[in-house]
Amino acid sequence: MYTVAGNHLNRDFYAVRLAEKWVSDLTYIRIEEGWLYLTTILDLADRKVVGWALSYTMKAVDTSVGAWKMAIRNKPSAKVYCFILIEGYNMLVLNSGNS
């Protein structure tokens, strides 16, 4: 299970260190069969994508958690202190130290 915490970012999108703050968003892509959902995670220090996930559903385990797991695999030494995901009006805040 993932720990959901309060909003510690408070719209401060400036980061000095890599993996200090990661942000994410989900976008909808229209395809012939319906919708595909793309979730990306950016490191605010260098604005590079560190994780992403494609899904046919909007279930958190397939979108935000899938992208989170990829980001952790891509940056195994990262100790992310604040990760914010905003999907519409839903916000998921994950705090970790090598989760």
C-alpha positions in Angstrom: 0.0 0.0 0.0 1.1 3.5 -0.7 1.1 6.3 1.9 -1.0 9.3 1.0 0.3 12.5 2.6 -0.7 16.2 2.7 0.2 18.7 0.0 3.8 19.7 0.9 4.6 21.1 -2.6 2.1 24.0 -2.2 2.7 25.1 -5.9 6.5 25.5 -5.4 7.7 24.0 -8.7 11.3 24.9 -8.2 13.8 22.1 -7.3 17.5 22.3 -6.8 18.4 18.6 -6.5 17.4 15.8 -8.8 14.6 13.7 -7.3 13.8 16.4 -4.8 10.4 16.9 -6.3 8.6 14.9 -9.0 5.3 15.9 -10.5 2.9 14.0 -12.7 -0.1 14.4 -15.0 -2.4 12.2 -16.9 -3.7 12.9 -20.4 -6.3 11.1 -22.5 -5.5 9.9 -26.0 -8.4 9.1 -28.3 -7.9 5.8 -30.1 -10.1 3.7 -32.3 -11.1 1.4 -29.5 -11.9 4.2 -27.1 -9.4 6.0 -24.8 -5.8 5.4 -23.8 -4.4 7.1 -20.7 -0.8 8.4 -20.5 0.7 9.3 -17.2 4.1 10.9 -17.1 6.4 11.9 -14.2 8.8 14.8 -14.4 11.7 15.7 -12.2 11.3 19.4 -11.5 15.1 19.9 -11.2 15.8 19.1 -14.9 12.3 18.8 -16.3 13.0 15.3 -17.7 10.6 12.4 -17.8 11.6 9.8 -15.3 8.6 7.5 -15.6 5.5 7.0 -17.6 2.6 4.5 -18.0 0.1 3.8 -20.7 -3.2 2.2 -19.7 -6.7 1.4 -21.1 -8.2 2.2 -17.6 -7.9 5.1 -15.2 -7.1 2.8 -12.3 -4.4 4.3 -10.1 -2.4 1.0 -10.1 -2.2 1.1 -14.0 -1.6 4.8 -14.3 0.1 6.8 -11.5 1.4 3.8 -9.6 2.7 2.2 -12.8 4.5 5.4 -13.7 5.9 5.7 -10.2 7.3 2.2 -10.2 9.0 2.9 -13.6 10.5 6.1 -12.2 11.9 4.3 -9.2 13.4 1.6 -11.5 14.9 4.3 -13.7 16.3 6.3 -10.8 17.0 3.6 -8.1 19.3 5.8 -6.0 16.6 8.6 -6.0 15.2 9.6 -2.6 12.1 11.4 -3.7 10.8 13.6 -0.9 7.6 14.8 -2.6 5.7 13.3 -5.5 2.5 15.0 -6.6 -0.1 13.5 -9.0 -3.1 15.6 -10.1 -5.8 13.8 -12.1 -8.5 16.3 -12.6 -9.5 17.2 -9.1 -8.0 14.1 -7.5 -4.6 14.5 -5.9 -2.3 11.7 -4.8 0.8 12.7 -2.8 3.4 10.0 -2.3 6.4 10.5 0.1 9.2 8.0 -0.1 12.8 7.2 0.4 13.4 4.5 -2.1 9.9 3.1 -2.0 
